[in-house]
């Protein structure tokens, strides 16, 4: 039995297992997914029937809860023919993105805000208000303030 997938997977991902029956009949054989501490062969979390095949590659879905799990090749719910163990980890336990990748703040957003005076440029604001007042009064049809053109559309 060979675990084709990686030995560490995230919840609800595919776990591929390549298996082969080396001895005995291929009847009443199944793959069972167990918590690794579970010894009772009748208490599996999920299973795949082998349909009298001698070998194949099967896919199971990793459990939701993080922990160690074992896939066992079972005959008649009494005999373990082979087994492989893998680990399910929480996506939060994985190493995060590398520095500079999307989703990473380069600075702490709570402390990286510009000074309030930088956010509120009162001179530019006053100039815009003045330019809009000129346009409204009709004394000018177009006024440029700080690279911004304020005026009446012709």
C-alpha positions as CSV (number, residue, x, y, z in Angstrom):
1,X,0.0,0.0,0.0
2,X,1.4,3.4,-1.0
3,X,0.1,6.9,0.0
4,X,0.2,8.8,-3.3
5,X,-0.8,12.1,-1.7
6,X,1.4,14.0,0.7
7,X,1.6,12.8,4.3
8,X,0.3,16.1,5.6
9,X,-3.0,17.4,4.1
10,X,-5.7,20.0,4.8
11,X,-9.3,19.1,5.7
12,X,-11.6,18.1,2.9
13,X,-8.8,17.5,0.4
14,X,-8.3,14.4,-1.6
15,X,-6.1,11.6,-0.2
16,X,-4.9,9.2,-3.0
17,X,-3.9,5.7,-2.0
18,X,-2.4,3.0,-4.2
19,X,-3.1,-0.5,-2.9
20,X,-2.6,-4.1,-3.9
21,X,-3.8,-7.4,-2.3
22,X,-0.8,-9.7,-2.1
23,X,-2.4,-12.8,-0.6
24,X,-5.8,-14.4,-0.6
25,X,-9.1,-13.6,-2.3
26,X,-10.1,-10.1,-3.4
27,X,-13.6,-10.6,-2.1
28,X,-15.1,-8.6,0.9
29,X,-12.1,-6.2,0.9
30,X,-12.5,-2.4,1.5
31,X,-10.4,0.6,2.4
32,X,-11.4,2.2,5.7
33,X,-10.4,5.6,7.0
34,X,-9.8,5.6,10.8
35,X,-8.7,7.9,13.5
36,X,-5.2,6.6,14.1
37,X,-6.0,5.7,17.7
38,X,-9.0,3.6,16.7
39,X,-8.5,-0.1,17.1
40,X,-12.0,-1.4,16.4
41,X,-12.1,-2.2,12.7
42,X,-15.9,-1.7,12.5
43,X,-15.6,2.0,13.6
44,X,-14.3,3.6,10.4
45,X,-15.0,7.2,9.5
46,X,-15.4,6.4,5.8
47,X,-14.8,3.6,3.4
48,X,-14.3,2.6,-0.2
49,X,-15.3,-0.9,-1.4
50,X,-12.6,-2.5,-3.6
51,X,-15.1,-4.4,-5.8
52,X,-13.1,-7.6,-6.0
53,X,-10.1,-5.9,-7.6
54,X,-6.6,-7.0,-6.8
55,X,-5.1,-3.6,-7.1
56,X,-6.1,0.0,-7.8
57,X,-5.6,3.6,-6.9
58,X,-8.5,5.0,-4.8
59,X,-9.3,8.5,-3.5
60,X,-10.7,9.4,-0.1
61,X,-11.6,12.7,1.4
62,X,-9.5,13.9,4.4
63,X,-11.6,14.5,7.6
64,X,-12.5,18.0,8.8
65,X,-10.8,17.7,12.2
66,X,-7.0,18.0,12.4
67,X,-5.2,15.0,13.7
68,X,-3.6,11.7,12.6
69,X,-5.6,9.2,10.5
70,X,-4.9,5.8,9.1
71,X,-6.2,4.2,5.9
72,X,-6.4,0.5,6.3
73,X,-7.0,-2.2,3.7
74,X,-9.4,-4.6,5.4
75,X,-10.8,-8.0,4.6
76,X,-14.1,-9.2,6.2
77,X,-13.9,-6.4,8.9
78,X,-11.4,-8.7,10.8
79,X,-8.0,-8.6,9.0
80,X,-5.8,-5.7,8.3
81,X,-4.0,-6.4,5.0
82,X,-2.1,-3.1,4.9
83,X,-2.2,0.5,6.3
84,X,-0.8,4.0,5.9
85,X,-1.0,7.0,8.2
86,X,-1.3,10.6,7.3
87,X,-1.9,13.9,9.2
88,X,-4.7,16.5,8.7
89,X,-3.6,20.0,9.7
90,X,-5.6,23.1,10.1
91,X,-5.0,25.6,7.2
92,X,-4.0,28.1,9.9
93,X,-1.1,25.8,11.0
94,X,0.6,26.1,7.7
95,X,3.4,28.5,7.1
96,X,1.9,31.8,5.9
97,X,2.7,33.6,2.6
98,X,6.2,34.9,2.0
99,X,7.0,38.5,2.8
100,X,5.7,40.8,0.0
101,X,3.0,38.4,-1.3
102,X,-0.6,39.7,-1.5
103,X,-2.4,39.6,1.8
104,X,0.6,40.6,3.9
105,X,0.8,44.1,5.5
106,X,4.2,45.6,5.2
107,X,3.5,47.8,8.2
108,X,1.1,47.5,11.1
109,X,-2.2,49.2,9.9
110,X,-2.9,50.5,13.4
111,X,0.4,52.5,13.6
112,X,1.1,53.1,9.9
113,X,-1.6,55.7,9.3
114,X,-0.3,59.1,8.2
115,X,-0.5,62.0,10.5
116,X,-4.0,63.6,10.6
117,X,-2.6,66.8,9.2
118,X,-1.3,64.9,6.1
119,X,-4.8,63.4,5.6
120,X,-6.6,66.8,5.9
121,X,-4.8,69.2,3.6
122,X,-6.8,72.3,4.6
123,X,-5.0,74.6,2.1
124,X,-6.1,72.4,-0.9
125,X,-9.6,72.1,0.6
126,X,-10.0,75.9,1.0
127,X,-8.7,76.4,-2.6
128,X,-11.3,74.0,-3.9
129,X,-14.1,75.6,-2.0
130,X,-13.0,79.0,-3.3
131,X,-12.8,77.8,-6.9
132,X,-16.3,76.2,-6.7
133,X,-17.7,79.4,-5.3
134,X,-16.2,81.4,-8.3
135,X,-17.7,78.9,-10.8
136,X,-21.1,79.1,-9.1
137,X,-21.0,82.9,-9.0
138,X,-20.3,82.9,-12.7
139,X,-17.1,85.0,-12.5
140,X,-15.1,82.1,-14.0
141,X,-16.1,79.0,-16.0
142,X,-12.9,77.0,-15.4
143,X,-10.4,77.1,-12.5
144,X,-7.4,74.8,-11.9
145,X,-6.6,73.9,-8.2
146,X,-3.7,71.6,-7.3
147,X,-3.8,69.9,-10.8
148,X,-7.6,69.5,-10.6
149,X,-9.8,71.4,-13.0
150,X,-13.0,72.8,-11.6
151,X,-15.5,74.3,-13.9
152,X,-18.7,74.2,-15.9
153,X,-18.9,71.5,-18.6
154,X,-19.3,73.1,-22.0
